[in-house]
Amino acid sequence: MPSKSPTKSKFKGGGLYANINAKRERISEGSGEKMRKTGSKGAPTKQDFVESAKTAKKKTGGAAKKSCW
């Protein structure tokens, strides 16, 4: 039975960013998986990132914000 990835616990409730980081960890451990190319079927779109950024939480809590500089 696969264990939970420690990355999933960094982001509240999982989601897009947690899934991406968990996959990167599996790839670095030698799983043989590859990240999908931009625009390929099943890959996250720009709109997916826009929507997930609205609800993304920092590791320590609080809403993620764009820099105003």
Buried (B, 14 or more C-beta within 10 A) or exposed (E): EEEEBEBBEBBBEBBBBBBBBBBEBBEEEEEEEEEEEEEEEEEBEEEEEEEBBEEBBEEEEEEEEEEEE
